Amino acid sequence: MNFENVVLRKVSDILGNNNSATFDFGTLFVKCAEDQSKLILERLASDYNNRVEMNKSPFEYSYDFT
């Protein structure tokens, strides 16, 4: 299973669906509420040794893996 599928599964566990998150050019984009975005960041940071950065745009959150 590739990296993107693993990450998408983790996000879908938090959101309860698998259609609110996508990968484009290695960046994860998620349409969700602010409280859910923080849960996603906590989960990914924990799983990937704090090597995740979150940014907010007007319509979604983006997560970059460094």
VENLIN-V148673 format. One record per residue. PSI is psi in radians with two decimals (NA if undefined). NEAR is the number of other ideal C-beta (glycine too) atoms within 10 Angstrom. Layout:
BEGIN
psi->PSI near->NEAR
psi->PSI near->NEAR
END
This chain:
BEGIN
psi->2.31 near->6
psi->2.90 near->7
psi->-0.83 near->11
psi->-0.71 near->13
psi->-0.66 near->10
psi->-0.81 near->10
psi->-0.78 near->21
psi->-0.63 near->18
psi->-0.72 near->12
psi->-0.72 near->17
psi->-0.73 near->22
psi->-0.51 near->14
psi->-0.64 near->12
psi->-0.76 near->18
psi->-0.40 near->18
psi->0.17 near->8
psi->2.95 near->10
psi->0.36 near->11
psi->0.15 near->8
psi->0.02 near->17
psi->2.45 near->24
psi->2.77 near->14
psi->2.35 near->14
psi->2.10 near->8
psi->0.67 near->4
psi->-0.03 near->9
psi->2.36 near->13
psi->2.22 near->23
psi->2.29 near->15
psi->2.28 near->20
psi->1.94 near->14
psi->3.04 near->18
psi->2.80 near->10
psi->-0.74 near->9
psi->-0.63 near->8
psi->-0.62 near->17
psi->-0.64 near->19
psi->-0.67 near->13
psi->-0.72 near->16
psi->-0.80 near->24
psi->-0.78 near->16
psi->-0.80 near->12
psi->-0.85 near->16
psi->-0.70 near->21
psi->-0.70 near->15
psi->-0.78 near->10
psi->-0.43 near->13
psi->0.61 near->15
psi->0.76 near->7
psi->0.52 near->10
psi->0.77 near->11
psi->2.34 near->20
psi->2.35 near->14
psi->2.43 near->16
psi->2.66 near->10
psi->2.33 near->10
psi->3.06 near->8
psi->-0.48 near->4
psi->-0.18 near->7
psi->3.02 near->16
psi->2.52 near->21
psi->2.52 near->15
psi->2.12 near->22
psi->2.39 near->12
psi->2.07 near->13
psi->NA near->7
END
